[in-house]
Amino acid sequence: MLKQVSLICFLVFSCYMGAESQELKHLTNELQVNVAASRVWELYRHLGISRLTAQQLQNVIQNVQVLEGDGGVGTKLKLTFAPGNSSYTERFVEVDDEKMVKVAKGLEGGCLAIGCSVQIVRLEIIEKSSGSCIIRSDIGYAVKEEFEANDPKPNIQLLAAAAQIAKRFLESSEISASV
């Protein structure tokens, strides 16, 4: 029964993403963290990484607002950036605890405001050993035909900064716990 539900969810997700997903360009950032993958996933799984990043980057992120949901699939999150009050809103479309993958689809703002037709953020925690893992952040995007000459791109710097913040936070917590 669970496999049937998983297959149905996959098919619905595939249809939701549409043919655009095959034409996506990608920006990817990877960072090794010397902490167990399960601990990193705990931070990324719900809203922890968003809140921690906003707390650490107050000069960049003015506000993180949960418009609906609790951090699981269907959660709608709005980031408001400082100082110009531009914003980005996304909906979590996949949260897979087994694969440690979280996927969000951009709804407005971000590269959607400058000519992209789709923006998909994929966060994946990849176990390397019992005490280390990789945080892989990927933004898939497609550009509207009329904006191709401008070559708009999303900015992966915020996701890279979030990974660095997670690394510092979790690795310092590991050191504190072992002392």
Backbone as a printed PyTorch tensor [residue, N CA C, xyz], in Angstrom:
tensor([[[  0.8230,  -1.1980,   0.0000],
         [  0.0000,   0.0000,   0.0000],
         [  0.8660,   1.2610,   0.0000]],

        [[  1.9310,   1.2560,   0.8380],
         [  2.8190,   2.4200,   0.9240],
         [  3.5000,   2.6870,  -0.4130]],

        [[  3.9190,   1.6190,  -1.1110],
         [  4.5670,   1.7960,  -2.4160],
         [  3.5940,   2.3860,  -3.4320]],

        [[  2.3130,   1.9730,  -3.3510],
         [  1.3110,   2.5250,  -4.2590],
         [  1.1090,   4.0110,  -3.9960]],

        [[  1.0520,   4.3740,  -2.7210],
         [  0.8940,   5.7830,  -2.3570],
         [  2.1050,   6.5740,  -2.8380]],

        [[  3.3100,   6.0200,  -2.6460],
         [  4.5350,   6.6880,  -3.1050],
         [  4.5180,   6.8760,  -4.6110]],

        [[  4.0910,   5.8460,  -5.3490],
         [  4.0340,   5.9450,  -6.8090],
         [  3.0270,   7.0100,  -7.2260]],

        [[  1.8770,   7.0440,  -6.5710],
         [  0.8620,   8.0520,  -6.8930],
         [  1.4070,   9.4540,  -6.6130]],

        [[  2.0760,   9.6170,  -5.4560],
         [  2.6680,  10.9250,  -5.1280],
         [  3.7020,  11.3240,  -6.1720]],

        [[  4.5210,  10.3720,  -6.5960],
         [  5.5350,  10.6660,  -7.6150],
         [  4.8800,  11.0970,  -8.9200]],

        [[  3.8370,  10.3870,  -9.3430],
         [  3.1580,  10.7250, -10.5950],
         [  2.4920,  12.1070, -10.5120]],

        [[  1.8480,  12.3780,  -9.3780],
         [  1.2190,  13.6950,  -9.1970],
         [  2.2830,  14.7800,  -9.2200]],

        [[  3.3950,  14.5460,  -8.5050],
         [  4.4840,  15.5240,  -8.4710],
         [  5.0420,  15.7430,  -9.8740]],

        [[  5.2360,  14.6560, -10.6300],
         [  5.7740,  14.7660, -11.9940],
         [  4.8530,  15.5880, -12.8770]],

        [[  3.5540,  15.3400, -12.7540],
         [  2.6010,  16.1220, -13.5450],
         [  2.5920,  17.5730, -13.1010]],

        [[  2.6990,  17.7990, -11.7830],
         [  2.7140,  19.1520, -11.2270],
         [  3.9030,  19.9340, -11.7600]],

        [[  5.0390,  19.2800, -11.8450],
         [  6.2530,  19.9370, -12.3230],
         [  6.1850,  20.1670, -13.8230]],

        [[  5.4870,  19.3140, -14.5430],
         [  5.3010,  19.4850, -15.9710],
         [  6.5630,  19.2390, -16.7630]],

        [[  6.4710,  19.4760, -18.0470],
         [  7.5870,  19.2370, -18.9630],
         [  8.7480,  20.1870, -18.7030]],

        [[  8.4860,  21.3090, -18.0110],
         [  9.5360,  22.2870, -17.7470],
         [ 10.7220,  21.6680, -17.0180]],

        [[ 10.4530,  20.6620, -16.1620],
         [ 11.5160,  20.0990, -15.3380],
         [ 12.6220,  19.4730, -16.1860]],

        [[ 12.3270,  19.0340, -17.3940],
         [ 13.3430,  18.4510, -18.2550],
         [ 14.2260,  19.5260, -18.8870]],

        [[ 13.7900,  20.7480, -18.8980],
         [ 14.5260,  21.8310, -19.5400],
         [ 15.2010,  22.7560, -18.5330]],

        [[ 15.2470,  22.3570, -17.3000],
         [ 15.7870,  23.2380, -16.2720],
         [ 17.3010,  23.3710, -16.3490]],

        [[ 17.7600,  24.5820, -16.0860],
         [ 19.1810,  24.8410, -15.8540],
         [ 19.3780,  24.6910, -14.3590]],

        [[ 20.6140,  24.4240, -13.9320],
         [ 20.8490,  24.2020, -12.5110],
         [ 22.0370,  24.9930, -11.9840]],

        [[ 21.8930,  25.4700, -10.7600],
         [ 22.9890,  26.0290,  -9.9770],
         [ 23.0690,  25.1630,  -8.7280]],

        [[ 24.2670,  24.6570,  -8.4200],
         [ 24.4170,  23.7230,  -7.3110],
         [ 25.5530,  24.1510,  -6.4000]],

        [[ 25.3470,  23.9480,  -5.1200],
         [ 26.3770,  24.1930,  -4.1160],
         [ 26.4460,  22.9540,  -3.2240]],

        [[ 27.6690,  22.5000,  -2.9130],
         [ 27.8520,  21.3750,  -2.0030],
         [ 28.8160,  21.7810,  -0.9030]],

        [[ 28.5350,  21.2980,   0.3060],
         [ 29.3780,  21.6090,   1.4510],
         [ 29.4510,  20.3840,   2.3540]],

        [[ 30.6760,  19.9690,   2.6980],
         [ 30.8480,  18.8490,   3.6130],
         [ 30.7230,  19.3360,   5.0450]],

        [[ 30.0130,  18.5500,   5.8570],
         [ 29.7840,  18.8730,   7.2590],
         [ 30.2200,  17.6610,   8.0830]],

        [[ 30.9860,  17.9030,   9.1290],
         [ 31.4850,  16.8160,   9.9760],
         [ 30.5250,  16.5230,  11.1230]],

        [[ 29.3120,  16.1760,  10.7340],
         [ 28.2240,  15.8430,  11.6560],
         [ 27.4190,  14.7480,  10.9610]],

        [[ 26.8040,  13.8790,  11.7450],
         [ 25.9710,  12.8190,  11.1760],
         [ 24.8580,  13.4070,  10.3100]],

        [[ 24.5760,  12.7570,   9.1990],
         [ 23.5440,  13.2200,   8.2660],
         [ 22.1940,  13.3850,   8.9580]],

        [[ 21.8690,  12.4920,   9.8780],
         [ 20.5710,  12.5710,  10.5660],
         [ 20.4340,  13.8690,  11.3680]],

        [[ 21.5150,  14.3410,  11.9580],
         [ 21.4770,  15.6090,  12.7080],
         [ 21.2760,  16.7940,  11.7740]],

        [[ 21.9630,  16.7600,  10.6310],
         [ 21.8120,  17.8480,   9.6570],
         [ 20.3810,  17.8390,   9.1100]],

        [[ 19.8520,  16.6480,   8.8290],
         [ 18.4920,  16.5380,   8.3050],
         [ 17.4790,  17.0850,   9.3180]],

        [[ 17.6950,  16.8660,  10.6080],
         [ 16.8060,  17.4270,  11.6370],
         [ 16.6780,  18.9410,  11.4760]],

        [[ 17.7880,  19.5960,  11.1840],
         [ 17.7850,  21.0470,  11.0190],
         [ 17.0800,  21.4500,   9.7260]],

        [[ 17.3160,  20.7050,   8.6540],
         [ 16.7540,  21.0390,   7.3410],
         [ 15.3180,  20.5530,   7.1750]],

        [[ 14.9200,  19.5400,   7.9010],
         [ 13.6540,  18.8330,   7.6990],
         [ 12.4260,  19.7460,   7.7510]],

        [[ 12.3490,  20.5890,   8.7240],
         [ 11.1730,  21.4570,   8.8690],
         [ 11.5660,  22.9020,   8.5670]],

        [[ 11.4690,  23.7640,   9.5340],
         [ 11.7320,  25.1880,   9.3210],
         [ 12.9950,  25.6620,  10.0260]],

        [[ 13.7220,  24.7610,  10.6620],
         [ 14.8980,  25.1250,  11.4490],
         [ 15.9480,  25.8880,  10.6720]],

        [[ 16.2850,  25.4180,   9.4810],
         [ 17.3440,  26.0870,   8.7120],
         [ 16.8980,  27.4790,   8.2750]],

        [[ 15.6270,  27.6470,   7.9470],
         [ 15.1230,  28.9730,   7.5430],
         [ 15.2120,  29.9500,   8.7060]],

        [[ 14.8030,  29.4960,   9.8620],
         [ 14.8170,  30.3810,  11.0470],
         [ 16.2400,  30.6910,  11.5000]],

        [[ 17.1160,  29.6700,  11.4870],
         [ 18.5060,  29.8770,  11.8930],
         [ 19.2030,  30.8370,  10.9240]],

        [[ 18.9740,  30.6680,   9.6350],
         [ 19.5900,  31.5440,   8.6310],
         [ 19.0930,  32.9770,   8.8000]],

        [[ 17.7990,  33.1490,   9.0040],
         [ 17.2500,  34.4950,   9.2030],
         [ 17.8430,  35.1430,  10.4490]],

        [[ 18.0140,  34.3520,  11.5000],
         [ 18.5920,  34.8700,  12.7430],
         [ 20.0540,  35.2910,  12.5310]],

        [[ 20.8020,  34.5170,  11.7540],
         [ 22.2240,  34.7900,  11.5480],
         [ 22.4890,  35.8360,  10.4600]],

        [[ 21.5380,  36.0160,   9.5540],
         [ 21.7210,  36.9630,   8.4360],
         [ 20.6690,  38.0650,   8.4670]],

        [[ 20.5490,  38.7360,   9.5950],
         [ 19.5370,  39.7780,   9.7400],
         [ 19.7570,  40.9450,   8.7900]],

        [[ 20.9860,  41.1280,   8.3280],
         [ 21.2550,  42.1890,   7.3500],
         [ 20.7760,  41.8050,   5.9480]],

        [[ 20.4440,  40.5300,   5.7290],
         [ 19.9780,  40.0460,   4.4230],
         [ 18.4960,  39.6830,   4.4740]],

        [[ 18.1030,  38.9520,   5.5120],
         [ 16.7190,  38.4850,   5.6410],
         [ 16.0370,  39.2760,   6.7530]],

        [[ 15.0490,  40.0470,   6.3520],
         [ 14.3050,  40.8630,   7.3090],
         [ 13.2990,  40.0290,   8.0880]],

        [[ 12.6670,  39.0500,   7.3860],
         [ 11.5810,  38.3090,   8.0170],
         [ 11.3740,  36.9760,   7.3050]],

        [[ 11.0590,  35.9290,   8.0880],
         [ 10.6110,  34.6410,   7.5520],
         [  9.2040,  34.4340,   8.0810]],

        [[  8.2640,  34.2620,   7.1680],
         [  6.8620,  34.1370,   7.5620],
         [  6.2910,  32.8370,   7.0030]],

        [[  5.6980,  32.0270,   7.8770],
         [  5.0090,  30.8110,   7.4450],
         [  3.5790,  31.2160,   7.1130]],

        [[  3.2340,  31.1620,   5.8270],
         [  1.8960,  31.5750,   5.3920],
         [  0.8730,  30.4750,   5.6050]],

        [[  1.3330,  29.2160,   5.4770],
         [  0.4780,  28.0760,   5.8010],
         [  1.3620,  26.8510,   6.0090]],

        [[  0.8750,  25.9160,   6.8100],
         [  1.5890,  24.6750,   7.0440],
         [  2.4780,  24.7010,   8.2780]],

        [[  3.1680,  23.5600,   8.4800],
         [  3.9940,  23.3710,   9.6750],
         [  5.4300,  22.9670,   9.3340]],

        [[  5.8100,  23.1260,   8.0870],
         [  7.1570,  22.7410,   7.6640],
         [  7.1640,  21.5090,   6.7830]],

        [[  6.0430,  20.8140,   6.6870],
         [  5.9440,  19.6380,   5.8320],
         [  5.4710,  20.0110,   4.4370]],

        [[  5.1350,  18.9920,   3.6510],
         [  4.6270,  19.2120,   2.2960],
         [  3.4120,  20.1300,   2.3600]],

        [[  3.3670,  21.1000,   1.4600],
         [  2.2700,  22.0630,   1.4100],
         [  2.5510,  23.3560,   2.1510]],

        [[  3.6140,  23.3700,   2.9540],
         [  3.9540,  24.5900,   3.6870],
         [  4.3200,  25.6920,   2.7040]],

        [[  3.7930,  26.8600,   2.9530],
         [  4.0690,  28.0310,   2.1310],
         [  4.8750,  29.0110,   2.9900]],

        [[  6.0620,  29.3630,   2.5080],
         [  7.0120,  30.1770,   3.2630],
         [  7.3390,  31.4380,   2.4730]],

        [[  7.3660,  32.5810,   3.1730],
         [  7.7140,  33.8470,   2.5280],
         [  8.9280,  34.4420,   3.2280]],

        [[  9.9800,  34.7170,   2.4430],
         [ 11.1720,  35.3970,   2.9360],
         [ 11.1180,  36.8350,   2.4540]],

        [[ 11.2620,  37.7690,   3.3700],
         [ 11.3340,  39.1850,   3.0120],
         [ 12.7710,  39.6280,   3.2400]],

        [[ 13.3520,  40.2370,   2.2230],
         [ 14.7580,  40.6120,   2.2710],
         [ 14.9300,  42.0710,   2.6430]],

        [[ 16.0330,  42.3590,   3.3270],
         [ 16.3820,  43.7300,   3.7040],
         [ 17.3800,  44.2490,   2.6830]],

        [[ 17.4890,  45.5020,   2.4610],
         [ 16.6610,  46.5770,   2.9870],
         [ 15.5020,  46.9320,   2.0700]],

        [[ 15.4790,  46.4200,   0.8300],
         [ 14.4930,  46.8790,  -0.1410],
         [ 13.1210,  46.2590,  -0.0470]],

        [[ 12.9070,  45.3560,   0.9090],
         [ 11.6240,  44.6920,   1.0980],
         [ 11.1870,  43.8230,  -0.0760]],

        [[ 12.1360,  43.3770,  -0.9250],
         [ 11.7590,  42.3920,  -1.9340],
         [ 11.5170,  41.0800,  -1.2060]],

        [[ 10.7890,  40.1640,  -1.8340],
         [ 10.4690,  38.9140,  -1.1480],
         [ 10.4700,  37.7400,  -2.1150]],

        [[ 10.4440,  36.5650,  -1.5360],
         [ 10.3930,  35.3090,  -2.2790],
         [  9.4550,  34.3790,  -1.5190]],

        [[  8.5090,  33.7840,  -2.2350],
         [  7.5530,  32.8640,  -1.6220],
         [  7.6750,  31.5140,  -2.3070]],

        [[  7.6900,  30.4500,  -1.4850],
         [  7.8010,  29.0990,  -2.0160],
         [  6.8590,  28.1670,  -1.2720]],

        [[  6.5780,  27.0230,  -1.9120],
         [  5.7570,  25.9730,  -1.3000],
         [  6.5690,  24.6900,  -1.3100]],

        [[  6.6160,  24.0010,  -0.1480],
         [  7.3170,  22.7250,  -0.0710],
         [  6.4750,  21.6690,  -0.7870]],

        [[  7.0430,  21.0370,  -1.7960],
         [  6.3070,  20.0430,  -2.5810],
         [  6.7880,  18.6200,  -2.3120]],

        [[  7.9250,  18.4830,  -1.6390],
         [  8.4140,  17.1540,  -1.2770],
         [  9.2720,  17.2620,  -0.0210]],

        [[  9.0360,  16.3670,   0.9240],
         [  9.8870,  16.2190,   2.0980],
         [ 10.0300,  14.7110,   2.2930]],

        [[ 11.2070,  14.1770,   1.9570],
         [ 11.4370,  12.7330,   1.9980],
         [ 12.4460,  12.4120,   3.0960]],

        [[ 11.9440,  11.8810,   4.2120],
         [ 12.8070,  11.5770,   5.3510],
         [ 13.7840,  10.4450,   5.0520]],

        [[ 13.3800,   9.5080,   4.2300],
         [ 14.2490,   8.3770,   3.9050],
         [ 15.4500,   8.8210,   3.0600]],

        [[ 15.1840,   9.6220,   2.0420],
         [ 16.2560,  10.1030,   1.1530],
         [ 16.8930,  11.3980,   1.6530]],

        [[ 16.3090,  12.0100,   2.6910],
         [ 16.7620,  13.2900,   3.2470],
         [ 16.7990,  14.3600,   2.1480]],

        [[ 15.6490,  14.5260,   1.4980],
         [ 15.4890,  15.4910,   0.4050],
         [ 14.2690,  16.3600,   0.6890]],

        [[ 14.4390,  17.6510,   0.4430],
         [ 13.3450,  18.6070,   0.5760],
         [ 13.3230,  19.4330,  -0.7080]],

        [[ 12.1360,  19.5660,  -1.3050],
         [ 11.9940,  20.3020,  -2.5620],
         [ 10.9240,  21.3690,  -2.3870]],

        [[ 11.2380,  22.5780,  -2.8530],
         [ 10.2810,  23.6870,  -2.7980],
         [ 10.1350,  24.2840,  -4.1910]],

        [[  8.9380,  24.6670,  -4.5170],
         [  8.6710,  25.3260,  -5.7980],
         [  8.4350,  26.8030,  -5.5210]],

        [[  9.1800,  27.6590,  -6.2210],
         [  8.9970,  29.0930,  -6.0910],
         [  7.6360,  29.5070,  -6.6140]],

        [[  6.9570,  30.3770,  -5.8710],
         [  5.6430,  30.8660,  -6.2750],
         [  5.7020,  32.2970,  -6.7770]],

        [[  6.5140,  33.1290,  -6.1270],
         [  6.6960,  34.5140,  -6.5840],
         [  7.9860,  35.0760,  -6.0120]],

        [[  8.5060,  36.0730,  -6.6790],
         [  9.7750,  36.6690,  -6.2630],
         [ 10.9460,  35.8530,  -6.7720]],

        [[ 12.1210,  36.1100,  -6.2240],
         [ 13.3180,  35.4030,  -6.6910],
         [ 13.5250,  35.6150,  -8.1810]],

        [[ 13.9880,  34.5850,  -8.8670],
         [ 14.2150,  34.7380, -10.3160],
         [ 12.9080,  34.7830, -11.0910]],

        [[ 11.7920,  34.4040, -10.4530],
         [ 10.4870,  34.4930, -11.1150],
         [ 10.1410,  35.9590, -11.4050]],

        [[ 10.6720,  36.8660, -10.5980],
         [ 10.3990,  38.2950, -10.7690],
         [ 11.2400,  38.9210, -11.8690]],

        [[ 12.2660,  38.1990, -12.3520],
         [ 13.1470,  38.7890, -13.3730],
         [ 13.1830,  37.9900, -14.6740]],

        [[ 12.2030,  37.1040, -14.8780],
         [ 12.1040,  36.4420, -16.1700],
         [ 12.1640,  34.9280, -16.1690]],

        [[ 12.2270,  34.3020, -15.0230],
         [ 12.1890,  32.8380, -14.9830],
         [ 10.7370,  32.3690, -14.9320]],

        [[ 10.4650,  31.2430, -15.5660],
         [  9.1100,  30.6930, -15.5470],
         [  8.9310,  29.6900, -14.4200]],

        [[ 10.0340,  29.1320, -13.9280],
         [  9.9670,  28.1630, -12.8440],
         [ 11.2510,  28.2450, -12.0250]],

        [[ 11.1120,  28.0230, -10.7150],
         [ 12.2660,  27.9630,  -9.8190],
         [ 11.9890,  26.8480,  -8.8210]],

        [[ 12.8520,  25.8360,  -8.8160],
         [ 12.7240,  24.6900,  -7.9260],
         [ 13.9780,  24.6280,  -7.0520]],

        [[ 13.7870,  24.6340,  -5.7410],
         [ 14.8970,  24.5420,  -4.8000],
         [ 14.8990,  23.1270,  -4.2270]],

        [[ 16.0340,  22.4500,  -4.3630],
         [ 16.1630,  21.0700,  -3.8620],
         [ 17.3150,  21.0340,  -2.8650]],

        [[ 17.0050,  20.6020,  -1.6550],
         [ 18.0130,  20.4720,  -0.6000],
         [ 18.1490,  18.9900,  -0.2840]],

        [[ 19.3860,  18.5070,  -0.2790],
         [ 19.6220,  17.0850,  -0.0590],
         [ 20.7810,  16.9090,   0.9140]],

        [[ 20.6050,  16.0210,   1.8670],
         [ 21.6590,  15.6830,   2.8170],
         [ 22.1680,  14.2960,   2.4170]],

        [[ 23.4530,  14.2120,   2.0750],
         [ 24.0360,  12.9700,   1.5660],
         [ 25.0250,  12.4320,   2.5950]],

        [[ 24.7260,  11.2590,   3.1390],
         [ 25.6020,  10.6590,   4.1480],
         [ 26.9020,  10.1950,   3.5090]],

        [[ 28.0300,  10.5910,   4.1020],
         [ 29.3520,  10.1530,   3.6430],
         [ 29.9030,   9.0740,   4.5650]],

        [[ 29.7410,   9.2680,   5.8650],
         [ 30.1550,   8.3020,   6.8820],
         [ 29.2400,   8.5160,   8.0790]],

        [[ 29.4700,   7.7850,   9.1640],
         [ 28.5970,   7.9460,  10.3270],
         [ 28.7100,   9.3390,  10.9440]],

        [[ 29.8120,  10.0430,  10.6670],
         [ 30.0070,  11.3570,  11.2700],
         [ 30.1810,  12.4870,  10.2820]],

        [[ 29.8460,  12.2550,   9.0110],
         [ 29.9630,  13.3560,   8.0460],
         [ 28.9620,  13.1820,   6.9070]],

        [[ 28.6590,  14.3060,   6.2810],
         [ 27.7030,  14.3070,   5.1770],
         [ 27.9580,  15.5200,   4.2830]],

        [[ 27.2380,  15.5580,   3.1930],
         [ 27.2790,  16.6790,   2.2560],
         [ 25.9060,  17.3470,   2.2660]],

        [[ 25.9030,  18.6680,   2.3500],
         [ 24.6700,  19.4290,   2.1330],
         [ 24.7190,  19.8720,   0.6730]],

        [[ 23.8010,  19.3450,  -0.1250],
         [ 23.7230,  19.7400,  -1.5370],
         [ 22.4940,  20.6240,  -1.7210]],

        [[ 22.7360,  21.8260,  -2.1870],
         [ 21.6670,  22.7850,  -2.4720],
         [ 21.6410,  22.9780,  -3.9800]],

        [[ 20.4770,  22.8610,  -4.5740],
         [ 20.3590,  22.9810,  -6.0280],
         [ 19.1460,  23.8360,  -6.3580]],

        [[ 19.3430,  24.7630,  -7.2800],
         [ 18.2210,  25.5440,  -7.8050],
         [ 18.0840,  25.1970,  -9.2820]],

        [[ 16.9380,  24.6360,  -9.6260],
         [ 16.6060,  24.3890, -11.0200],
         [ 15.7100,  25.5190, -11.4920]],

        [[ 15.9740,  25.9980, -12.6850],
         [ 15.1730,  27.1190, -13.1690],
         [ 15.0570,  27.0790, -14.6870]],

        [[ 14.0010,  27.6830, -15.1910],
         [ 13.7910,  27.8340, -16.6280],
         [ 13.4920,  29.3040, -16.8960]],

        [[ 14.0110,  29.7890, -18.0100],
         [ 13.8530,  31.1970, -18.3760],
         [ 12.7630,  31.3240, -19.4330]],

        [[ 11.8880,  32.3040, -19.2440],
         [ 10.8670,  32.5910, -20.2540],
         [ 11.5700,  33.0040, -21.5470]],

        [[ 11.0340,  32.5780, -22.6620],
         [ 11.6620,  32.8240, -23.9590],
         [ 11.9710,  34.3000, -24.1960]],

        [[ 11.0530,  35.1840, -23.8190],
         [ 11.2490,  36.6130, -24.0740],
         [ 12.3390,  37.2330, -23.1930]],

        [[ 12.8040,  36.5150, -22.1700],
         [ 13.8530,  37.0320, -21.2830],
         [ 15.2000,  36.3380, -21.4770]],

        [[ 15.2880,  35.3910, -22.4130],
         [ 16.5200,  34.6200, -22.5980],
         [ 17.7350,  35.4920, -22.8910]],

        [[ 17.5640,  36.5670, -23.6220],
         [ 18.6910,  37.4500, -23.9540],
         [ 19.2770,  38.0960, -22.6920]],

        [[ 18.4440,  38.3230, -21.6870],
         [ 18.9040,  38.9220, -20.4220],
         [ 19.5920,  37.8980, -19.5200]],

        [[ 19.3970,  36.6050, -19.8070],
         [ 19.9800,  35.4990, -19.0420],
         [ 19.7730,  35.6490, -17.5310]],

        [[ 18.5050,  35.7710, -17.0820],
         [ 18.2660,  35.8840, -15.6390],
         [ 18.6150,  34.5730, -14.9390]],

        [[ 19.1770,  34.6910, -13.7460],
         [ 19.5420,  33.5190, -12.9630],
         [ 19.1210,  33.7420, -11.5150]],

        [[ 18.7320,  32.6580, -10.8580],
         [ 18.4990,  32.7810,  -9.4090],
         [ 19.8430,  32.9380,  -8.7020]],

        [[ 19.8030,  33.3190,  -7.4680],
         [ 21.0170,  33.5030,  -6.6870],
         [ 21.1460,  32.3530,  -5.6910]],

        [[ 22.1860,  31.5420,  -5.8410],
         [ 22.3750,  30.4030,  -4.9420],
         [ 23.1610,  30.7890,  -3.6930]],

        [[ 23.6020,  32.0440,  -3.6310],
         [ 24.4300,  32.4950,  -2.5110],
         [ 23.7370,  32.3510,  -1.1580]],

        [[ 22.4330,  32.5880,  -1.1000],
         [ 21.7180,  32.4710,   0.1670],
         [ 21.6910,  31.0150,   0.6390]],

        [[ 21.4930,  30.0750,  -0.2910],
         [ 21.5080,  28.6610,   0.0830],
         [ 22.9090,  28.2190,   0.5090]],

        [[ 23.9310,  28.7450,  -0.1560],
         [ 25.3160,  28.4400,   0.2290],
         [ 25.6100,  29.0010,   1.6200]],

        [[ 25.1290,  30.2100,   1.8940],
         [ 25.3220,  30.8220,   3.2120],
         [ 24.5730,  30.0250,   4.2830]],

        [[ 23.3680,  29.5560,   3.9560],
         [ 22.5930,  28.7480,   4.9040],
         [ 23.3380,  27.4620,   5.2470]],

        [[ 23.9550,  26.8380,   4.2540],
         [ 24.7320,  25.6120,   4.4970],
         [ 25.9240,  25.9020,   5.4090]],

        [[ 26.5980,  27.0300,   5.1800],
         [ 27.7330,  27.4200,   6.0380],
         [ 27.2670,  27.6650,   7.4770]],

        [[ 26.1290,  28.3090,   7.6140],
         [ 25.5640,  28.5770,   8.9430],
         [ 25.2190,  27.2580,   9.6350]],

        [[ 24.5970,  26.3420,   8.8980],
         [ 24.2620,  25.0300,   9.4530],
         [ 25.5290,  24.2970,   9.8910]],

        [[ 26.5620,  24.3490,   9.0550],
         [ 27.8330,  23.6800,   9.3720],
         [ 28.4190,  24.2330,  10.6740]],

        [[ 28.5350,  25.5490,  10.7680],
         [ 29.0950,  26.1600,  11.9800],
         [ 28.2660,  25.8040,  13.2130]],

        [[ 26.9630,  25.9380,  13.0900],
         [ 26.0560,  25.6720,  14.2080],
         [ 26.1530,  24.2150,  14.6590]],

        [[ 26.0550,  23.2820,  13.7220],
         [ 26.0410,  21.8640,  14.0800],
         [ 27.4090,  21.3620,  14.5300]],

        [[ 28.4750,  21.8020,  13.8510],
         [ 29.8050,  21.3530,  14.2570],
         [ 30.1760,  21.9200,  15.6250]],

        [[ 29.7880,  23.1460,  15.9230],
         [ 30.0930,  23.6980,  17.2510],
         [ 29.2330,  23.0140,  18.3150]],

        [[ 28.0240,  22.6020,  17.9760],
         [ 27.1780,  21.8480,  18.9070],
         [ 27.7860,  20.4840,  19.2010]],

        [[ 28.3930,  19.8520,  18.1690],
         [ 29.0480,  18.5530,  18.3380],
         [ 30.2200,  18.6880,  19.2970]],

        [[ 31.0120,  19.7370,  19.1220],
         [ 32.1890,  19.9550,  19.9770],
         [ 31.7260,  20.1750,  21.4080]],

        [[ 30.7010,  21.0030,  21.6050],
         [ 30.1790,  21.2840,  22.9420],
         [ 29.6500,  20.0170,  23.6080]],

        [[ 28.9860,  19.1610,  22.8320],
         [ 28.3840,  17.9400,  23.3740],
         [ 29.4600,  16.9250,  23.7770]],

        [[ 30.6110,  16.9520,  23.0980],
         [ 31.6500,  15.9700,  23.3960],
         [ 32.5990,  16.4100,  24.5010]],

        [[ 32.4940,  17.6590,  24.9550],
         [ 33.4010,  18.1570,  26.0040],
         [ 32.8720,  17.8310,  27.3800]]])
